[in-house]
Amino acid sequence: MYKILILDDEQIERDCLVFLIQQFSFPCEIKEADNGYAALTLLQEWHADIILTDIQMPVLNGLDFIGQINQLSYTPKLIILSNYAEFEYAKVAMHLGVENYILKPVIPSELKTTLQELMAQIDLERDTKLHKESYLLQYAIQLDIYGNLVHQNFEESILHQLSSFRYMILFDFSSTFLEENYSVFLERMKQHFHITFESLNLSPQALLCIYDEIGDMNVFTNDVYEFILNEFHISCYLSISKSLQEYSSLKEAFSMVEQQMEQKFWNPLEHIFTAEFLQQNDTNTAISNSYTTTHLDNETLISMIKTSLTAKDKLQLEQNLEQFFSNFNAESNQSQIYTKFIFSNLIITLFPFLPEKKKQDKTIDTIISELYMKQNIDEIIGIVRQMSDDIIATLSSKKKELRKEIVIVKEYIHNNYSKELSIELLASIVYLSPDYLSRLFKNATSVSLYQYIRQFRMQKASELLLTTTKKIIDIGMETGYPNYSYFCQSFREYFGKSPEKYRLEKANEMGV
């Protein structure tokens, strides 16, 4: 929609212009004024995109009116319409910022062409502004959720949008789905659900900050999950915040949805996690524990399992194992790190009692690696059940040294950042599961592996932009982004501006 103001002291002239523009069938709203002062008053409240004005008018003529347009908070496109063909008028008008100068009587085709050109300019300016605001907003969200936002560095409009979000949804995909389908995923979400949101690509996760109020969140999130399943033929996990008004900051809300997402480890058959789900799960755990009068601690049970193995007491072994498994089925509030560590101790206990052939089939290191690769408690229990049936052990006899693992992973990233770096690959280097390595890394560095890889690549990209004349596409390839568009999008999200603009601004700052 375009807003057009017609300024002329002759009613018949205004009527003629209104009629012509309506015949062009442009999507526009038209208003009129018969003198410059009336037009200026109108423009204070009604922001016109295009103004067509006569020159010779009483009270305030066209050129004086145009001279005062610069005092407005925005800049409309200007067209002079006049019977006066003198060159001096045209020179003054163009100096004042007029887009075109059309003589009366107006030729319809000339007017139509001129308006079409101005509308194309307006569309381009709107699109450019929209993209710039979107990149800045994504950058601000990223800073805010990690607690690094400095409010005074952003325009008021950006800060206003940050405070306008109503909900936060974290999506977790188990594959490279987002790397290939991120834009399509967002577009189809908007089209299907008619919601407005801003997003961050945290591949394999995506964060949506939603502006709209949602009536029944349970119905909405179930619809979203079913839509993704049917539209993209892929399953995912969703973690949904409460109303953002109930949190002190976006950082607190993001921390909560991350914590809720951890429940997928204990509840792999569930795909939607909310604060209510977390509370209900804690309640169920408390009730279950209150009725387990013979509840034994895990270390005691492992000792009892070892005794039953030594005594070759099959019945006692089965009973002890079932008691051990029931502890973890009930206590879903335990950490994944602790759970995998305890199960590794159980595997160490079982392994010496395996038949020699089974020991040759899989080494204890292989079994340990498989255990740490598992993404939920059912899969871990499944490994140990198989081992107990064959008397096979799976997990390492001792904890890995955290510092050594992190140093090895960091060195590998530093030496191979131009190559594909998956959590699975890095975990295999230090013989850990992706999940376990991710947690160790975040505890040691306060950032996730994905964040660290991204930060390192972005810093390398920054260095190459400032110290070489290499093409942007080549720098993207060299820093691990073979897809040019994805590299530019990631760079904008990280630095708040495109690689080209970043290079130019830094060069200007350094006086190059």
N, C-alpha and C positions, 0 to 999 in steps of 0.2 A: 504494500500500500504506500502510495506517495501523496504528500500533502502539497498542494499547489495554491499559491496566493496570486490573485490577479489585481493589480493596482492601476487604476485609471479613473480620471474624474468624469469620463463620459459613460453613462449607463449603457448606451447602445454598444459601445466598444467592448465593455465587459461581457455583455450578453452574447456577443458574437464569439468571443474567445471561449466562454463556457460551453457554448454549443459545439464549437469545433473540437474541443478536447473530449467532450462526451462522445462525439462521433468516432474518435480514435479508439474508444473502449479500453483506455488505460485503467488499471486499478488505482484510482486516486480519489482523494477528497479535495474539493475545491472551495475556497473562500474568497471574498472580494473586499476591497477597500477603495474609497474614492479620493484619499489624500495620504500623504506620507506619514503624518502624525497618527492617523487612525491605524495605519498599517503597523507602525512601530509598537503601538499599544497592543494590538492583536498578537504580534509575534512574541511578546513577553510570555504569553501563556500557551500559544498554539505554535509549535515549532514547524515551520514550513520547510519542505525539502527544496522546492523550486519557487522562485518569485518572478513573475512577468510584470514589468512596470513601464509605464509611459514616462517621458521626460518632462514635458510641459504640463505642470499641474499647479493649482493654487495651493496656498498655505505652505507646502513643502514640496519642491519639485523633485523629479526622479533622481537626479545626480546627487542632490543634498541628502535625499533619503538613503541612497546607496552608501554614501559616506558614513552614515550613522549605523549601518548594519554591522560594522565591525565591533560595535559595543555589545552585541548579543553574545550569549554564551555558546552559540553554535554558528556554523557558517552555511547558510543556504546557497543553492545555485541561483545565479541571477541572469535574466534575459531582458535586454532593453527592447521595447517596442515603440517606434516613433515615426512620425511623418518627416522628421528632420534628418536629412541625409548628410549633413555637414560632417566633414572628417574630424573636426575638433571634438564633437560630441562623442564619436566613436573612440577617439584616443583617451579621453577622460574616463569613459565608461570602462574600457579595458584595463586602464591603470587602477581602477577601483575594484577590480576583481570580477567584472561581468563576463559570463561564459560566452554570450553571443549577442549580436546587435541585428535586429530584424526590422525592416522598414514596413510601415503600413502603406497600403492595405496588405494584411498578412496573407501570404500564399500558404494554403493548408498543408501542402506536402513539405514545405520548408519548416513550418512549425512542428509537424509530426516528427520529422527527422531530428530536429534539434532536441525535442523532448525525449525521444528514444535514446539519443546519445547521452543526455544527462542522467536518465534513469539507469543506464548501464553503468555509468560512473558511480552513482549512488549505491547500486548493488555491490559493486566491487569494494567500495569503501566500507560498507556494512559487513561484508564477508571478512575483510581483512581485520576489522575491529573485533569481530566475533571470535576469530581464531586467536588473535593476540590475547584477548581477555581469557579465553579458554586455557591457553598455555600458562599464563600467569596464575590462573586459579589452580590448575593442577600442581604447579610448583608450590603454591602457598599451602595446599592441602598436604602435600608430601612433607613440607617442613613442620606443619602443625601436628600431624599424627605422630611424628617422631620427637616432638617437643622442641623444635629449633626455630619456630616462627618468631620473627621480630616484627611486631605489628607496624611500627612506624615506617618500615621499608615498602609497604604496599599502599596502593590507593584505597580510599574509603570504600569504593565500589567492590573491591576484592574482599575486604574485611566484612562488608555487609553480606556478601554471598556466603562466606564461611559461617556466619551466624544464622543463615537462612536454611541450612540443611535440617531435615527433620529425622531422617533415619540413615543408618549405615549398614550396608550388606557386604559381607566378604564372601567371595566365591572361591572355591578351591577345586581345580581340575587336576586329575592325576596324570595328564599327558602334556604334550606341547600344543594343545588345542589353542591357547590364547596367542601363541606366537604366530599362528597362521590365520586365526579367525577373529582377532580382537575387535577390529572395526565393524565387521559384519555382526558379531555378537551384540555390540552396543546398539547398532542401528535397528536390528530386529527387536531388541528389547524395547526400545522407544516406540517403534511402530505398533507392536502388539499390545503393550500395556499402557500406552499413552501417558508415560511418566517423564518428568524432567529430572535429570541428574547430571553430576559430574563424576568422572571416573579416573582411576589410576590403574595402570597395568603393572601388577606386581608378580608377573608370570612366575609360577603357574597359578597365581592367585590374581583376582581382580577385585578392586574396591569400588563400590558405588555409593556415592553420597547423594541421597534423594531429597529433593525440595518438597515434594507433595506430601500431604497428609494421607495416610492409608487407613481405611476403616477397619477391616478385619485382617490383621497381619498374618494370622495362621492361614487363612484362605489365600491371601496374596502370595505368600512364599511357596505354598504347595502348588499353586498355579505356575509360578516361575520355574520350579523344579520340573514339573511335567512338560512345560513348554520347551525347556532346554533338552530334555530327554527326547521329545518327539521331533523337534526342529533340527537338532544337531546330532542326534543318536549317540549321545555321550552322557554319562552320569557325572554328577558333581556333588559337592557339599556346600551348604549355605549356612552362614552364621549371621544372625540379625541382631542389631542393637535394639535397646529400648528407645523411646523418644529421646533425641539428643539433648532435650531440655533437662533430662535427669542426670546428665553428666556435667562435670565441671569444665571439660575441654574435649576437643576432638581426640587428643592423645589418650585420654581416659577411655573414651568410647572405643577407639581402635584396639586398645589393650584388652578390653573386655571381649570384643568379637574374636580376637586372636585366641583368648583363653577358652571361649566357647567352642572354637573350632577344634581344640585339642580333644574334645569329646568323641571325635570320629575314631580315635584309637580304641576307646572302650566300647563304642557303639557303632561298629562298621555298617550295620544294616540301617541305621538312621542317617538321614541326609540333611536334615534341617535342625539347627541348634540355636536356641534362644536362651535368654536369662531364665525364663520359666522352666525350660527343659533342664538347665543346670541345677536349679533349686529342687526340682522334682527328683532328679537323680541323686542329689545329696540326701534327700529325705528317705528315698528307697534304700540307700546304703546304710543309713543310720538304723532304719527299721530292721533290715536284714541282719546287721551286726548284733542288734539287741536280742535277737532270737537264736543266735549261734552261741549257745552256752558252752560248747566244747571248742570254741575258736582258739586255735593255737597259732603262735607266731611262726613266720615262715622259716626262720633259722632252725627252730626246734623241729619243724616238720622235715626239713632237709636231713637233719641228723637222724630222725626216725626212719626216713626212706633209706639212708645208707645202712642202718642197722638191719632193716628188713632185706636189703639186697645181700648183705653179708650172710644173713641167716637163710637166704633163699626162700623166704616166706612170701609166696606169691599173693595170698589173700591180704596179708598185712600191707604189702607194697601197694596193691591196688587201692586199699582204703586210705593209706597215707597220701597217695597221689591225688585221689579225688578230693580229699580235704584241702590239699595245697591249691588245686585248681579252683575250688569253691571260694577260697579267700580272695582270689583275684576277680572272680565273677561278681563278687559282692562289693569289693572295695574299689570302685571306679574313680575314687578321688586320689589314688596314688599316682605318682609321676611315672611317665613312660621310662625315664632313665632308670629309676629304682626298679621298676617292674622287669625290664630287660636284664638288669644286673642280677636280680634274684633268680630269674630263670636261667641265666648263664651259670650260676652256682649249682643249680639243680642238674644241669647238663654235665657239668664237671663231675658231679657225684655219680651220674649214671654211666658216663663214658667208659670207665675201666671195666665195667661188667658186661660190655657188649661182646658178642662173638667176634673172633678175630677177622672173619670175612667182612663183617659190617664195618669194622674199624678201617679196613683197607679200602672199602667203597668210598668212604668220606672221612677226611681228617677232621680233627676237632676244630681247626681253624675254618674249614669250609662250613661246618655246621654253625659256628659262631657267626660267620658272615651272613648266612641265611637268616638266622634269628634277628640280627640287627636290621636286616632289610625289610622285615615284616612291618606292616602299617597298622595292624590292630591286634588286640589281645587274643581273638579267636585263632588267628593264624599262628601266633606264638604257642598257644596251648596245643594246637594241632601238631606242631613240630615235636614237642615234648611227648605227646601221646604216642606218636609214631616211634620215638626213641624208646619210650618205656615198653612198648610192645616188643621191640627187637632188642631192648637194652642198649640203646644208642644215645650218646651224649652230643650236645650241639654247641654250647657256648664257651667262651674263653675262660681259662682258669684264673685269670687276674684282670683287673682293670687296666686299660691302656693309660699311658701317661699323657695327660691332657696337653701339656706344653709341647711335647714332641709331635703329636698329631697335628696340632694347629700350625706349627712351624712348617711341617712338611706340606700341608695343604696350601698355606700362603705362598711358599716357594714355588709350588707347582703353578698356582694362578699367575704369579709374577712372570714366570717363564713361558706360559702358554696362553696368555689372555687373548691372543688373536684366534685361538682355536675354539671349538665348541666345548663348553665347560658345563657339565651336568652334575648335579649333586651325587648321582649314582656313580659317575666316573671318579669324582674326588673321594667318595666314601670307599671305593674299591682300592684306592691307593694306600689307605691306612687301615684297611680290613675292618671297616665299621659299616653299619647300616646307614643309609642316607638320613634317616630320622635321628639316629643317635649322634652322628657327626654334626648335623644342623644344630642340635641343642648344645653340644659341647662348644661349638664355634661361637654361638650367640652368647653363651655364658662367659666366654673368655674375652670376646671383643665388643660386646653390647650391640652388635649388628648381625643380621642374618647372613648366611653365605651368599644368597642372591644379592643382598644389598652391598656386600663387600666387593663381589665381582663387578657389579655395576659401577660402584664408586671408583674402583681401580681403572676400569675401562674408560670411564668418563674423564678421569684425570689424565690418562694417557692421550685421549682424544684432544683434550685441552692443550697439552704440551705440543702435539703434532700441529694443531691449528696455529699456534703462536710461534713455533720454531721452524716450520717448514712451509713450502708453497704447494704441498701436495693437494690434490683434488679432494673434495669432501667425500666422494664415494670411495676413494682409495683409503682415506683415513678410517672410514667406517669398516672397510674390509680388514684393515690392519688391527683394529681394536675389537674384533669379534662380532661385527655387525654386517654380514654379507648382504642384508636387505637394506637398501639406501633409505627407503621411507621409514622403516622401523628405527634406523639409527638416528635420523633427524627428529623423529617423535620422541625417542628416549633422551636425546640431548636437550630438547626443549623442556621436557619435564624436569630434568635434573638442573639445568642452568637458567631456565626461564626465558630462553631465547634460542633462535636457530643457530647452527654452526657458523653460517655465513655472517650473521650479525655479530656473533660473539667474536669472531676473528677480526672483523672490521673495527668494532668498538675498542678491543684491546690494543689493536695496532694504533688507533688514534690516541689512546691514553699514553702509550709509550712513545708517541711522536714519530712513528715509523712512516 
